Amino acid sequence: MINGYDQDEYARLLRYQERPIAAVARDLPRRARGDDAAAARIMSETDWQRQGWHSETGAYTAETWLQIYAAHAHNHAAPDPPARAMQ
């Protein structure tokens, strides 16, 4: 089971509102992409075929993960990203 999380609470716990928005916007996506790439490189064929269950969206595979997160940074870079509300 992959549990969904409260993104507002996550941002609060990581104190995003106290950090310069430019640093958050620049650093977090780069770190996340690096971690994701490292994980993908070491995944076996069996890992790629496994399916889990997400508490909010249902069936979840490595491909689901990549599809969602491939668009994630672009969504934040949209003209009015949610992160701006934390300024």
Backbone as CSV, one residue per row, in Angstrom:
resi,resn,N_x,N_y,N_z,CA_x,CA_y,CA_z,C_x,C_y,C_z
1,MET,0.843,-1.176,0.000,0.000,0.000,0.000,0.888,1.238,0.000
2,ILE,0.611,2.126,-0.910,1.284,3.421,-0.961,0.280,4.429,-0.433
3,ASN,0.595,5.059,0.674,-0.345,5.995,1.274,-0.181,7.391,0.702
4,GLY,-1.307,8.004,0.378,-1.286,9.397,-0.033,-0.853,10.249,1.152
5,TYR,-0.509,11.483,0.876,-0.087,12.354,1.967,-0.686,13.744,1.777
6,ASP,-0.713,14.470,2.835,-1.238,15.828,2.833,-0.101,16.769,2.431
7,GLN,-0.132,17.244,1.186,0.987,18.057,0.701,1.131,19.368,1.469
8,ASP,0.056,19.917,1.956,0.148,21.153,2.744,0.858,20.902,4.067
9,GLU,0.552,19.767,4.699,1.222,19.409,5.946,2.704,19.122,5.693
10,TYR,2.999,18.451,4.601,4.381,18.165,4.223,5.154,19.472,4.044
11,ALA,4.563,20.421,3.348,5.205,21.734,3.142,5.407,22.447,4.479
12,ARG,4.426,22.331,5.374,4.551,22.963,6.692,5.692,22.341,7.483
13,LEU,5.748,21.015,7.489,6.792,20.322,8.241,8.194,20.621,7.700
14,LEU,8.295,20.803,6.395,9.584,21.137,5.792,9.841,22.641,5.784
15,ARG,8.902,23.382,6.358,9.020,24.833,6.546,9.248,25.578,5.229
16,TYR,8.544,25.157,4.206,8.666,25.814,2.903,8.389,27.309,2.989
17,GLN,7.412,27.679,3.820,7.016,29.086,3.906,8.127,29.967,4.458
18,GLU,9.115,29.375,5.116,10.225,30.140,5.688,11.447,30.166,4.773
19,ARG,11.375,29.457,3.665,12.511,29.374,2.756,12.267,30.266,1.543
20,PRO,13.329,30.816,1.004,13.155,31.623,-0.214,12.551,30.755,-1.319
21,ILE,11.501,31.219,-1.943,10.797,30.426,-2.954,11.735,30.010,-4.087
22,ALA,12.694,30.845,-4.431,13.628,30.500,-5.509,14.438,29.261,-5.140
23,ALA,14.852,29.156,-3.877,15.630,27.992,-3.449,14.782,26.731,-3.488
24,VAL,13.551,26.829,-3.039,12.653,25.674,-3.073,12.408,25.261,-4.520
25,ALA,12.082,26.221,-5.355,11.767,25.929,-6.757,12.971,25.346,-7.492
26,ARG,14.157,25.771,-7.134,15.365,25.307,-7.819,15.855,23.967,-7.255
27,ASP,15.929,23.843,-5.960,16.603,22.705,-5.345,15.778,21.430,-5.263
28,LEU,14.528,21.527,-4.858,13.746,20.306,-4.655,13.540,19.500,-5.930
29,PRO,13.147,20.115,-7.038,12.984,19.303,-8.252,14.283,18.621,-8.687
30,ARG,15.396,19.316,-8.573,16.676,18.733,-8.966,17.009,17.534,-8.076
31,ARG,16.803,17.674,-6.783,17.077,16.557,-5.872,16.147,15.384,-6.151
32,ALA,14.880,15.688,-6.331,13.905,14.621,-6.588,14.229,13.885,-7.882
33,ARG,14.561,14.627,-8.929,14.908,13.989,-10.207,16.136,13.102,-10.045
34,GLY,17.118,13.565,-9.294,18.317,12.758,-9.066,18.008,11.480,-8.321
35,ASP,17.173,11.582,-7.297,16.778,10.396,-6.535,15.967,9.442,-7.397
36,ASP,15.037,9.977,-8.190,14.215,9.146,-9.066,15.068,8.425,-10.095
37,ALA,16.013,9.137,-10.698,16.887,8.536,-11.709,17.736,7.434,-11.092
38,ALA,18.247,7.668,-9.899,19.063,6.660,-9.221,18.232,5.406,-8.943
39,ALA,17.000,5.595,-8.484,16.126,4.456,-8.205,15.817,3.689,-9.484
40,ALA,15.492,4.409,-10.555,15.146,3.755,-11.823,16.323,2.950,-12.377
41,ARG,17.529,3.462,-12.218,18.714,2.764,-12.747,18.949,1.413,-12.086
42,ILE,18.592,1.285,-10.822,18.882,0.030,-10.124,17.686,-0.922,-10.073
43,MET,16.564,-0.521,-10.655,15.388,-1.390,-10.645,15.566,-2.567,-11.593
44,SER,15.180,-3.743,-11.134,15.227,-4.952,-11.957,13.969,-5.022,-12.822
45,GLU,13.955,-5.947,-13.749,12.761,-6.153,-14.576,11.573,-6.519,-13.693
46,THR,11.820,-7.302,-12.663,10.755,-7.673,-11.722,10.210,-6.435,-11.025
47,ASP,11.099,-5.534,-10.617,10.660,-4.288,-9.982,9.740,-3.505,-10.910
48,TRP,10.107,-3.422,-12.193,9.309,-2.658,-13.154,7.934,-3.280,-13.363
49,GLN,7.811,-4.591,-13.159,6.544,-5.287,-13.386,5.638,-5.308,-12.155
50,ARG,6.197,-5.011,-10.984,5.401,-5.062,-9.756,4.309,-3.999,-9.773
51,GLN,3.217,-4.318,-9.134,2.117,-3.362,-8.998,1.746,-3.248,-7.537
52,GLY,1.556,-2.013,-7.110,1.100,-1.762,-5.760,-0.264,-1.105,-5.808
53,TRP,-0.681,-0.616,-4.677,-1.981,0.034,-4.574,-1.801,1.345,-3.832
54,HIS,-2.257,2.427,-4.439,-2.171,3.751,-3.825,-3.505,4.042,-3.147
55,SER,-3.432,4.567,-1.936,-4.652,4.789,-1.150,-5.614,5.780,-1.800
56,GLU,-5.126,6.643,-2.671,-6.006,7.641,-3.296,-6.288,7.373,-4.771
57,THR,-5.368,6.695,-5.467,-5.532,6.555,-6.914,-5.667,5.129,-7.412
58,GLY,-5.508,4.137,-6.542,-5.673,2.746,-6.957,-4.383,2.105,-7.439
59,ALA,-4.491,1.273,-8.481,-3.345,0.523,-8.999,-2.189,1.470,-9.304
60,TYR,-0.980,1.045,-8.936,0.183,1.914,-9.062,1.391,1.076,-9.451
61,THR,2.016,1.430,-10.564,3.201,0.731,-11.046,4.350,1.731,-11.178
62,ALA,5.508,1.224,-11.532,6.648,2.111,-11.779,6.321,3.063,-12.928
63,GLU,5.619,2.575,-13.932,5.229,3.450,-15.043,4.262,4.535,-14.578
64,THR,3.347,4.188,-13.679,2.435,5.189,-13.111,3.246,6.272,-12.411
65,TRP,4.196,5.841,-11.604,5.079,6.754,-10.876,5.778,7.703,-11.841
66,LEU,6.360,7.162,-12.898,7.077,8.006,-13.858,6.145,8.963,-14.595
67,GLN,4.971,8.499,-14.966,4.010,9.368,-15.661,3.584,10.532,-14.777
68,ILE,3.300,10.249,-13.541,2.857,11.302,-12.619,3.979,12.293,-12.354
69,TYR,5.149,11.785,-12.046,6.243,12.681,-11.672,6.914,13.360,-12.856
70,ALA,6.737,12.822,-14.058,7.262,13.504,-15.242,6.544,14.839,-15.426
71,ALA,5.269,14.876,-15.101,4.479,16.100,-15.254,4.522,16.978,-14.007
72,HIS,4.962,16.432,-12.901,4.874,17.118,-11.620,5.579,18.477,-11.615
73,ALA,6.838,18.516,-12.013,7.583,19.782,-12.002,6.972,20.783,-12.976
74,HIS,6.497,20.282,-14.109,5.874,21.174,-15.090,4.601,21.804,-14.529
75,ASN,3.875,21.040,-13.743,2.665,21.582,-13.114,3.014,22.726,-12.158
76,HIS,4.127,22.573,-11.436,4.551,23.629,-10.523,5.093,24.843,-11.267
77,ALA,5.581,24.624,-12.469,6.140,25.723,-13.256,5.064,26.454,-14.063
78,ALA,3.835,26.017,-13.957,2.729,26.659,-14.666,2.606,28.111,-14.207
79,PRO,1.889,28.942,-14.959,1.794,30.370,-14.618,1.404,30.676,-13.181
80,ASP,0.602,29.841,-12.555,0.203,30.104,-11.166,0.395,28.837,-10.331
81,PRO,1.671,28.423,-10.115,1.889,27.172,-9.368,1.477,27.299,-7.915
82,PRO,1.044,26.192,-7.309,0.638,26.214,-5.910,1.728,26.722,-4.982
83,ALA,2.995,26.518,-5.307,4.089,26.940,-4.428,4.091,28.444,-4.213
84,ARG,3.576,29.221,-5.168,3.567,30.665,-5.008,2.684,31.097,-3.853
85,ALA,1.716,30.308,-3.532,0.819,30.649,-2.428,1.556,30.659,-1.103
86,MET,2.722,30.027,-1.054,3.479,29.959,0.195,4.393,31.147,0.388
87,GLN,4.480,32.060,-0.559,5.368,33.225,-0.412,4.863,34.134,0.678
